[in-house]
Amino acid sequence: MENVADNIHIGELIAVSQVFKLNPYQMITLLENGDMEAFENKEAFFQKYGNKETYDELSDWCELNNGKIFTKTK
């Protein structure tokens, strides 16, 4: 992700960092390095990973109440 601030609100970053048990700096680093992704909605997530029961390629993922999905790769 090129510029985290253009796509992710600080409140979203803080909320998701609590779920993944990371601090916001770690989250930004993972996003910038491509080890974590943020999707605007389920359709964008499904377009990349498909709609299936389990996602073995992901170590964890989180959907916010605004529809954004954050994923962390293995």
ABEGO torsion letter per residue (X at the ends): XABAAAABBAAAAAAAAAAAGBBAAAAAAAAAAGABBBBABAAAAAAAAEBBABBAABABBBBBAAGBBBBBBX
